[in-house]
Amino acid sequence: MYAQPNLMPWVHALHEDVDDLRPSDAHVHLGLHDPAGLLATEEEALDALEQVDSRALIFPLREPAGYAEANARMLELVKAHPGRFEALCRLDPADDPVQEAQRCLDAGAVGFKLHPRGESFELVDPRLDEVFELAEERRLPIMIHAGAGDAEVGEHALERAERHPGARLILAHCGVGAFEQVVPRIGDFENLYFDTSWWNPADLWALFRLVPPSRILYASDIPFASPAEGMVLTGRIAVQAGLSPEQIRGVMGGQLERLVAHEEPLELGTVPEEVAPLAPELERMYVTLLTAVEPMLRGADPGQGLELARAASKMRSEAHPDIMECVDALLELNDRQLEPDPLRAQRAPGFDLVLIAAVAARTPLATSPSLDEIRATAEAA
């Protein structure tokens, strides 16, 4: 999946920083019919998750024909891979959501997925009242798409959280579409969470610096990213933000396991104290790399940002020579990525290598792999 094999040294380095790390991914889509065109087969998602030894919460991509069959398939996968998968059922308010919710719960689903933008509804739609009541009664997680493009999802999520305190609402994608409305009020609610299924390290950094770690859940966003990319992005930002190993274990899977088991959530303490500012040569590198990542996510040419980053990676840094060398190595690997991922051709080849280069520059407190391991892995990939 994408350039995941080349990212494995970075996964190994994360395990060096956090012992007994058992990742559980809160956001994995599966399906082959989503009109957006970024797709994932069951087999390749399972293989990618197994490579990083991660469990996952799965649910369907958009299905124009409806979700009954797709939800049933998710539950079949849970039975076929116990210990690897748990499933949310995706609900459309226009298609008898209460009946579908009950059917899926009876068959083993652990909660619900709602995508207001995908199915063109509002979170306060009265057709969902009984769904939220069911979630409150059973303490179920509800994953809510909260990406860019839905200006009202934040206020509506707060309204639902207040009306249904027993339901556990997870705002996906760092809640970027609701950040300004929800984050300042996170202390007013005990049932609001964020997942980290988003590409921009700056949004994850803000989340880790403004929101208690008990409210943050690691997520990859397959097929929009690989699990290795998601693990490295979330884990390294958490290390840089000053989280303890215990807190990081909670973020990376421990808290999600509590939520899907409908148990009391972990208490993981407060936001860490202020951390040291980023070295200027690393900040320059990091920001420059992000200017290249954004067009690559759309399949476009990265422009001069990538060339400037290559030049910056050659700069001598007495404080962080290892980071500069690792960034340079990742950019060399990016040059070898020539073919797009077949089911996800909208992404420019190597975008994840460039993104992890940016993350490496942003997170000097996290352990980085050796050049020998990076190169040996690349040769074997």
Residue pairs with C-beta under 8 A, 6 or more apart in sequence:
1 40
1 44
1 45
1 47
1 48
1 222
1 223
1 226
1 227
1 341
2 225
2 226
2 229
2 341
2 344
2 347
2 351
2 352
3 226
3 333
3 337
3 349
3 350
3 352
3 353
4 48
4 51
4 52
4 226
4 227
4 228
4 229
4 352
5 51
5 377
5 380
5 381
6 333
6 353
6 374
6 377
6 378
6 381
7 226
7 228
7 229
7 232
7 352
7 353
7 356
8 51
8 52
8 228
8 377
9 369
9 370
9 373
9 374
9 377
10 228
10 232
10 236
10 356
10 360
10 368
10 369
11 52
11 228
11 231
11 232
12 369
12 373
13 366
13 367
13 368
13 369
14 21
14 231
14 232
14 235
14 236
14 239
14 366
14 367
15 21
16 367
17 235
17 239
17 245
17 248
17 366
17 367
18 235
18 239
18 245
18 248
18 249
18 252
19 245
20 249
21 235
21 248
21 249
21 252
21 253
22 53
22 55
22 249
22 252
22 253
22 254
23 52
23 53
23 54
23 55
23 218
23 227
23 231
23 252
23 253
24 54
24 55
24 56
24 57
24 218
24 252
24 253
24 254
24 256
24 257
25 49
25 54
25 55
25 56
25 57
25 218
25 219
25 220
25 222
25 227
25 230
25 253
26 57
26 143
26 170
26 195
26 197
26 217
26 218
26 219
26 256
27 57
27 143
27 172
27 195
27 197
27 219
27 220
27 221
27 222
28 40
28 45
28 49
28 56
28 57
28 58
28 59
28 220
28 221
28 222
28 227
29 40
29 58
29 59
29 60
29 61
29 221
29 222
29 223
29 224
30 40
30 41
30 42
30 45
30 58
30 59
30 60
30 61
30 73
30 74
30 77
30 222
31 39
31 40
31 60
31 61
31 62
31 63
31 70
32 39
32 40
32 41
32 61
32 343
33 39
33 61
33 62
33 63
33 64
33 65
34 61
34 62
34 63
35 62
35 64
36 62
37 344
37 345
37 346
38 223
38 224
38 343
38 344
38 346
38 347
39 61
39 223
39 343
39 344
40 61
40 222
40 223
40 343
40 344
41 343
42 73
42 77
44 343
45 56
45 58
45 222
45 223
46 81
46 84
48 222
48 226
48 227
48 228
49 55
49 56
49 84
49 227
50 84
51 227
51 228
52 227
52 228
52 231
54 227
54 231
54 253
55 83
55 84
55 85
55 86
55 253
55 257
56 84
56 85
56 86
56 220
56 222
56 227
57 85
57 86
57 87
57 88
57 110
57 143
57 256
57 260
58 74
58 77
58 78
58 85
58 86
58 87
58 88
59 71
59 74
59 87
59 88
59 89
59 90
59 113
59 143
60 67
60 70
60 71
60 73
60 74
60 90
60 113
61 223
62 115
62 118
63 69
63 70
63 90
66 92
66 95
67 89
67 90
67 91
67 92
67 95
67 100
68 95
68 100
68 103
70 90
71 87
71 89
71 90
71 100
71 104
71 109
72 107
74 85
74 87
74 88
74 89
74 109
75 87
75 89
75 104
75 107
75 108
75 109
77 85
77 87
78 85
78 86
78 87
78 108
79 108
86 110
86 260
87 104
87 108
87 109
87 110
88 109
88 110
88 111
88 112
88 113
88 141
88 143
89 100
89 101
89 104
89 105
89 109
89 111
89 112
89 113
90 112
90 113
90 114
90 115
91 97
91 100
91 101
91 112
91 113
91 114
91 128
91 131
92 119
92 121
93 119
93 121
93 125
93 127
93 128
94 119
94 121
94 127
97 127
97 128
97 130
97 131
98 130
98 131
98 134
101 112
101 131
101 134
102 134
105 134
105 138
105 140
110 140
110 141
110 260
110 261
110 262
111 135
111 140
111 141
111 142
111 143
111 168
111 259
111 260
112 131
112 135
112 140
112 141
112 142
112 143
113 142
113 143
114 123
114 128
114 142
114 143
114 144
114 145
115 144
115 145
116 122
116 123
116 144
116 145
116 150
116 153
116 156
117 145
117 147
117 149
117 150
118 145
121 127
121 128
122 152
122 156
123 144
123 152
123 153
123 156
123 157
123 159
123 160
124 156
124 159
124 160
131 142
132 142
132 160
132 163
132 164
132 167
133 164
134 140
135 141
135 142
135 164
135 166
135 167
135 168
136 164
136 165
136 166
136 167
137 166
138 166
138 262
139 166
139 167
139 168
139 262
140 167
140 168
140 262
141 167
141 168
141 169
141 170
141 193
141 259
141 260
142 167
142 168
142 169
142 170
143 170
143 172
143 195
144 153
144 157
144 169
144 170
144 171
144 172
145 153
145 172
145 173
146 153
146 154
146 157
146 171
146 172
146 173
146 175
146 176
146 177
146 178
147 172
147 173
147 176
147 177
147 198
148 176
148 177
149 177
150 177
150 178
151 177
153 171
153 177
153 178
154 171
154 175
154 177
154 178
154 179
154 180
154 181
154 182
155 178
155 181
157 169
157 171
157 178
157 182
157 192
158 181
158 182
158 185
158 189
158 192
160 167
160 169
161 167
161 169
161 189
161 191
161 192
162 189
164 191
165 189
165 190
165 191
166 191
167 191
168 191
168 193
168 259
168 265
169 191
169 192
169 193
170 193
170 194
170 195
170 217
170 259
171 178
171 182
171 192
171 193
171 194
171 195
172 195
172 197
172 219
173 195
173 197
173 198
173 221
174 194
174 195
174 196
174 197
174 198
174 200
174 203
174 204
174 206
174 207
175 182
175 183
175 194
175 207
176 198
176 200
176 203
179 203
179 206
182 192
183 206
183 207
183 210
183 211
186 192
186 210
186 211
186 212
186 215
192 215
193 215
193 216
193 217
193 255
193 259
194 207
194 211
194 215
194 216
194 217
195 216
195 217
195 218
195 219
196 204
196 207
196 216
196 217
196 218
196 219
196 230
196 233
196 234
196 251
197 219
197 220
197 221
197 224
197 225
197 230
198 204
198 221
199 224
199 225
199 233
199 293
199 297
199 355
200 290
201 233
201 237
201 286
201 290
201 358
201 359
201 362
202 290
204 233
204 234
204 237
205 237
205 240
205 241
205 362
207 216
208 216
208 237
208 238
208 241
208 243
208 271
209 241
209 271
210 271
211 271
212 268
212 269
212 270
212 271
213 238
213 243
213 247
213 248
213 250
213 251
213 268
213 269
213 271
214 250
214 255
214 265
214 266
214 267
214 268
214 269
216 251
216 255
217 251
217 255
217 256
217 259
218 230
218 231
218 234
218 235
218 251
218 252
218 253
218 256
219 230
219 234
220 226
220 227
220 229
220 230
220 231
221 230
223 343
223 344
224 344
225 352
226 352
229 352
229 355
229 356
231 252
232 356
232 359
233 355
233 356
233 359
234 251
234 252
235 248
235 252
235 366
236 359
236 360
236 362
236 363
236 366
237 359
237 362
237 363
238 247
238 248
238 251
238 252
239 248
239 363
239 365
239 366
240 275
240 362
240 363
240 364
240 365
240 366
241 272
241 275
242 272
242 273
242 275
243 251
243 272
244 269
246 268
247 268
247 269
250 266
250 268
251 268
254 266
255 265
255 266
255 268
258 264
258 265
258 266
259 265
275 365
278 286
278 362
278 364
279 317
279 319
279 320
279 364
281 312
281 315
281 317
281 320
281 324
282 317
282 320
282 323
282 361
282 362
282 364
283 361
284 312
285 309
285 312
285 313
285 324
285 327
285 358
285 361
286 358
286 361
286 362
288 305
288 308
288 309
288 312
289 305
289 306
289 309
289 327
289 354
289 355
289 357
289 358
289 361
290 305
290 358
291 302
291 303
291 305
292 302
292 303
292 305
292 306
292 309
292 354
293 302
293 351
293 354
293 355
293 358
295 301
295 302
295 303
295 348
296 302
296 347
296 348
296 350
296 351
296 354
297 347
297 348
297 351
298 346
298 348
299 340
299 345
299 346
299 347
299 348
300 348
301 348
302 348
302 354
306 331
306 334
306 354
309 327
309 331
309 354
309 357
310 328
310 331
313 324
313 327
313 328
313 331
313 357
314 324
314 328
315 324
316 324
317 323
317 324
320 364
322 368
323 360
323 361
323 364
323 368
325 371
326 357
326 360
326 368
326 369
326 371
326 374
327 357
327 360
327 361
329 371
329 374
329 375
330 353
330 354
330 356
330 357
330 360
330 374
331 353
331 354
331 357
333 350
333 353
333 374
333 378
334 350
334 353
334 354
334 357
335 350
336 350
336 378
337 349
337 350
337 353
338 349
339 349
340 346
340 347
340 348
340 349
341 347
341 349
360 368
